Amino acid sequence: MKVYMDNNATTMVAPEVVEAMVPFFSEVYGNPNSLHKFGTATRPALSHAIDQVYKAINASDNDDIVFTSCATESNNWVLKSVWVDKILNGDKNHIVTTEVEHPSVLSTCKFLEEQGVKVTYLPVNSEGIVEPHTVKSFITDKTALVSVMWANNETGMIFPIKEIGEICKSKGVLFHTDGVQAVGKIPVDVQDVHVDFMSMSAHKFHGPKGIGALYIKDSQALTPLLTGGEHMGGRRSGTLNVPYIVGMGKAAEMATENIEEKMKAIRAKRDRLEDALLTLSDTFTVGQREHRTPNTILISIRGVEGEGMLWDLNRFGIGASTGSACASEHLEANTVMLAIGADHELAHTGIRISLSRYTTDEEVDYVINHFKEAVARLRAISSSYAKVKPTPGGEAGECHIPEHLT
Amino acid sequence: MKVYMDNNATTMVAPEVVEAMVPFFSEVYGNPNSLHKFGTATRPALSHAIDQVYKAINASDNDDIVFTSCATESNNWVLKSVWVDKILNGDKNHIVTTEVEHPSVLSTCKFLEEQGVKVTYLPVNSEGIVEPHTVKSFITDKTALVSVMWANNETGMIFPIKEIGEICKSKGVLFHTDGVQAVGKIPVDVQDVHVDFMSMSAHKFHGPKGIGALYIKDSQALTPLLTGGEHMGGRRSGTLNVPYIVGMGKAAEMATENIEEKMKAIRAKRDRLEDALLTLSDTFTVGQREHRTPNTILISIRGVEGEGMLWDLNRFGIGASTGSACASEHLEANTVMLAIGADHELAHTGIRISLSRYTTDEEVDYVINHFKEAVARLRAISSSYAKVKPTPGGEAGECHIPEHLT
């Protein structure tokens, strides 16, 4: 049996999405910028896809949604163009972000620091989220941008974006959110929440890899990252990736229609899985589940290295993760657990399990069984676990990181 | 009948390419950076695709080929990162390019000028190419980069890249070439020609839109444009677009294997079409055909506005162009014809016809017939053509722009 439980890394493209895309490879293949029928034939499908993405996040007619090649591009675009517009060619010099952003934000901030930009990396609380008052206390009159993710990729924890947005608005500071782990998983309404820019990625909600978007409130100015032809109103050059735009539209529609029902179904499976895993002694999950995206569990199993666990699960066809796939080539400690305050040994025990709307009850049962067996196998050979006397009755629970474990 | 003659704008994705890509949407859909089987299952196909692209341009093992989302990204990457590396953080301040580059190079140069970079736009000769001695004469000790296209998108004219590469090498200046219109159309051998960086685009050779690459000689340093996770050795972040990388590899292989034979077949059709069109009076094509990519014709028909001609052909199902699709939303004069020295009226008479290996003899015949009829129709209502006494015997020919017409 093969069970995919790594949907925060990427997802299977929905068959309906593939079906929608395929005609645009070899049948309707014109360049949308061309004036002849081969080009214009692509336009109704593009318009429809754009409408689908607008609807998925409740954007208004005044807003822009610009397709990019991925959320990494969207994140780079916002950070680097704010640097050009407000710092190189303005009087600001400061960007505020968090310690637990995706590598595409953190690495870009490191690059900007090398160019002389001052960056504040906000700490998170024991739940792994940044608190609004923390954001407020670090904004200065030199701050050009605040960039805080909507939901965390490793824990699924949902950040208080509405409150942070209000703070940025009242301070007159631009606000960007990496919405990659939120869109398609929880309701996202950009008219209810104040965000100037929001990054999205299709492959996190059963669209293809290699297409993303940037939401731009009120079509406000932002220097393009990719300059060139007048594609997308001159905001992002490069021949339009027609099949993937069509696919992203379809995937966004499928993921967000009746989202409350979908969330309920996924949450039920997630909670059942989580409850079963927490019956194991000396385990805990990071962040209260009501505050997480409904598909995500980050579980720590004392005495079991995440990588060993991952390999054992992999033997049985289960795909899980120790954290961001974008950093997984180096077997590093889970960065969110470190940010919360775990020591390196503990931060190496994190296993992320992320479900999708395609996850079945049978798959959940399979994971529960194999997970328990794997933990038993690995603890039996764990030198670190043997040294620690297991707490009677275990430490299972859903909580912030217990002090005696850090 | 529908006849697509705009293959320099984009191409139909080859059915074999679609077939190669499709399994990577919903079957082998893991993130290549993931450590489990779902992720590692993608890797053999990725390796194979990379090998195919290496082979297509005869890159060596010391080189890097980094996949990007399009050639616009590749071009932006080189220009903007050379700006960061050699100008913002170095002692250079000058970039050399040409007047006839693709908008993704020209617009990026305009952006760099706004940031204080000095840019020289080299003129072209009457054939529409930049001459090596011109490049040489503008390089100074402040020049960070020379960027000259391998083949022009509008005329198909092939530039003396080997000679320009040698000049840059001897001067110690980085050399970038936009190889978009060369790769897959003519032999491209990066071990025979000295180029530090070369941009490529899959959708110009029957691969999908939304994937390109940058060739980097000897894996030399170049600050990433997209910073983030450690994808592609940290050179270009963003989850790998597995289906399109596989598709680009397959398309590159198909386009470049036995390329001499393919060129011969396309050239025969192109030449037959060109000869037939040049029997019309007062027409000429830009650039000697032996020095062009074998699929391209840029023809000027005196007294006939390109846009009118395009619409007339479009009525009969023929897709052609007045120039770069990337600039076609604005009905501008053909920029290459302007650069050669045509006045605006003449530069509005250019029609670009670009064939592919899928073009049939039947399609060529169809275009010849309708083209001639369209010219007759449009000349009959042309006020500008009526004013000019047609030259006896016509001015048909393949030549630089005649002085009396400019």
Contacts between the chains, C-beta under 8 A, distances in Angstrom:
chain1	res1	chain2	res2	distance
A	2	B	37	7.5
A	2	B	38	7.6
A	4	B	30	7.7
A	4	B	38	5.6
A	6	B	30	7.6
A	6	B	31	7.4
A	6	B	34	6.0
A	6	B	36	6.8
A	6	B	38	6.7
A	6	B	39	7.9
A	9	B	30	7.9
A	9	B	31	4.4
A	9	B	33	7.6
A	9	B	34	5.4
A	9	B	39	7.7
A	10	B	29	6.8
A	10	B	30	6.8
A	10	B	31	4.1
A	10	B	34	7.7
A	10	B	239	6.2
A	11	B	29	7.2
A	12	B	25	8.0
A	12	B	26	5.4
A	12	B	29	4.6
A	13	B	25	4.0
A	13	B	26	5.1
A	13	B	29	6.2
A	14	B	26	7.5
A	15	B	26	5.8
A	17	B	25	7.7
A	18	B	22	7.1
A	18	B	25	4.8
A	18	B	26	5.8
A	21	B	25	8.0
A	22	B	18	7.1
A	22	B	22	7.5
A	25	B	12	8.0
A	25	B	13	4.0
A	25	B	17	7.7
A	25	B	18	4.8
A	25	B	21	8.0
A	25	B	208	6.5
A	26	B	12	5.4
A	26	B	13	5.0
A	26	B	14	7.5
A	26	B	15	5.7
A	26	B	18	5.8
A	29	B	10	6.8
A	29	B	11	7.2
A	29	B	12	4.6
A	29	B	13	6.2
A	30	B	4	7.7
A	30	B	6	7.6
A	30	B	9	7.8
A	30	B	10	6.8
A	30	B	319	6.8
A	31	B	6	7.4
A	31	B	9	4.4
A	31	B	10	4.1
A	31	B	209	7.7
A	31	B	325	4.5
A	33	B	9	7.6
A	33	B	325	4.4
A	33	B	326	6.3
A	33	B	328	5.4
A	33	B	329	6.1
A	34	B	6	6.0
A	34	B	9	5.4
A	34	B	10	7.7
A	34	B	319	6.8
A	34	B	321	6.5
A	34	B	325	4.8
A	34	B	328	6.2
A	35	B	307	7.7
A	35	B	310	6.1
A	35	B	311	7.8
A	35	B	314	7.4
A	35	B	321	7.8
A	35	B	328	5.8
A	36	B	6	6.8
A	36	B	310	6.7
A	36	B	313	7.5
A	36	B	314	4.6
A	36	B	318	7.6
A	36	B	319	3.9
A	36	B	320	7.0
A	36	B	321	7.7
A	37	B	2	7.5
A	37	B	314	5.9
A	37	B	317	6.9
A	37	B	319	6.6
A	38	B	2	7.6
A	38	B	4	5.7
A	38	B	6	6.7
A	38	B	319	4.3
A	39	B	6	7.9
A	39	B	9	7.7
A	39	B	319	7.3
A	39	B	325	7.2
A	68	B	69	7.8
A	69	B	68	7.8
A	69	B	69	3.1
A	69	B	70	7.5
A	69	B	73	7.0
A	69	B	210	6.8
A	69	B	238	6.5
A	69	B	241	7.6
A	70	B	69	7.5
A	70	B	238	4.0
A	70	B	239	6.2
A	70	B	241	7.9
A	71	B	238	7.9
A	72	B	226	5.4
A	72	B	228	4.4
A	72	B	229	7.4
A	72	B	237	4.8
A	72	B	238	3.8
A	72	B	239	7.6
A	73	B	69	7.0
A	73	B	226	5.8
A	73	B	238	6.3
A	75	B	228	7.2
A	76	B	225	7.3
A	76	B	226	5.1
A	76	B	227	6.3
A	76	B	228	7.2
A	76	B	237	7.9
A	84	B	115	7.5
A	88	B	115	7.0
A	102	B	228	7.2
A	103	B	228	4.8
A	103	B	229	4.4
A	103	B	230	7.8
A	103	B	237	7.2
A	104	B	226	7.6
A	104	B	227	7.0
A	104	B	228	3.2
A	104	B	229	6.7
A	104	B	237	5.8
A	104	B	238	7.5
A	105	B	228	7.9
A	107	B	227	4.1
A	107	B	228	5.1
A	107	B	229	7.7
A	107	B	237	7.0
A	108	B	227	4.7
A	108	B	228	7.0
A	110	B	227	7.5
A	111	B	223	7.6
A	111	B	227	5.1
A	115	B	84	7.5
A	115	B	88	7.0
A	115	B	89	8.0
A	201	B	239	7.8
A	203	B	239	6.2
A	208	B	25	6.4
A	208	B	241	7.4
A	208	B	243	6.8
A	209	B	31	7.7
A	209	B	239	5.0
A	209	B	240	6.8
A	209	B	241	5.0
A	209	B	242	6.2
A	209	B	243	7.5
A	210	B	69	6.8
A	210	B	210	6.1
A	210	B	211	7.1
A	210	B	238	7.8
A	210	B	239	7.6
A	210	B	241	2.9
A	210	B	243	7.8
A	210	B	244	5.7
A	211	B	210	7.1
A	223	B	111	7.6
A	225	B	76	7.3
A	225	B	225	7.6
A	226	B	72	5.4
A	226	B	73	5.8
A	226	B	76	5.1
A	226	B	104	7.6
A	227	B	76	6.3
A	227	B	104	6.9
A	227	B	107	4.1
A	227	B	108	4.7
A	227	B	110	7.5
A	227	B	111	5.1
A	228	B	72	4.5
A	228	B	75	7.3
A	228	B	76	7.3
A	228	B	102	7.3
A	228	B	103	4.8
A	228	B	104	3.2
A	228	B	105	7.9
A	228	B	107	5.1
A	228	B	108	7.0
A	228	B	326	6.3
A	229	B	72	7.4
A	229	B	103	4.5
A	229	B	104	6.7
A	229	B	107	7.7
A	229	B	324	7.1
A	229	B	325	7.6
A	229	B	326	2.7
A	229	B	327	5.9
A	230	B	103	7.8
A	230	B	326	7.3
A	230	B	327	6.8
A	230	B	329	5.5
A	230	B	330	7.0
A	231	B	326	7.1
A	237	B	72	4.8
A	237	B	76	7.9
A	237	B	103	7.2
A	237	B	104	5.8
A	237	B	107	7.0
A	237	B	326	7.3
A	238	B	69	6.5
A	238	B	70	4.0
A	238	B	71	7.9
A	238	B	72	3.8
A	238	B	73	6.3
A	238	B	104	7.5
A	238	B	210	7.8
A	239	B	10	6.2
A	239	B	70	6.2
A	239	B	72	7.6
A	239	B	201	7.8
A	239	B	203	6.2
A	239	B	209	5.0
A	239	B	210	7.6
A	239	B	325	7.5
A	239	B	326	7.3
A	240	B	209	6.8
A	241	B	69	7.6
A	241	B	70	7.9
A	241	B	208	7.4
A	241	B	209	5.0
A	241	B	210	2.9
A	242	B	209	6.2
A	243	B	208	6.8
A	243	B	209	7.6
A	243	B	210	7.8
A	244	B	210	5.7
A	307	B	35	7.7
A	310	B	35	6.1
A	310	B	36	6.6
A	311	B	35	7.8
A	313	B	36	7.5
A	314	B	35	7.4
A	314	B	36	4.5
A	314	B	37	5.9
A	317	B	37	6.9
A	318	B	36	7.6
A	319	B	30	6.8
A	319	B	34	6.8
A	319	B	36	3.9
A	319	B	37	6.6
A	319	B	38	4.3
A	319	B	39	7.3
A	320	B	36	7.0
A	321	B	34	6.5
A	321	B	35	7.8
A	321	B	36	7.7
A	324	B	229	7.0
A	325	B	31	4.5
A	325	B	33	4.4
A	325	B	34	4.9
A	325	B	39	7.2
A	325	B	229	7.6
A	325	B	239	7.4
A	326	B	33	6.3
A	326	B	228	6.3
A	326	B	229	2.7
A	326	B	230	7.3
A	326	B	231	7.1
A	326	B	237	7.2
A	326	B	239	7.3
A	327	B	229	5.8
A	327	B	230	6.7
A	328	B	33	5.4
A	328	B	34	6.2
A	328	B	35	5.8
A	329	B	33	6.1
A	329	B	230	5.4
A	330	B	230	6.9
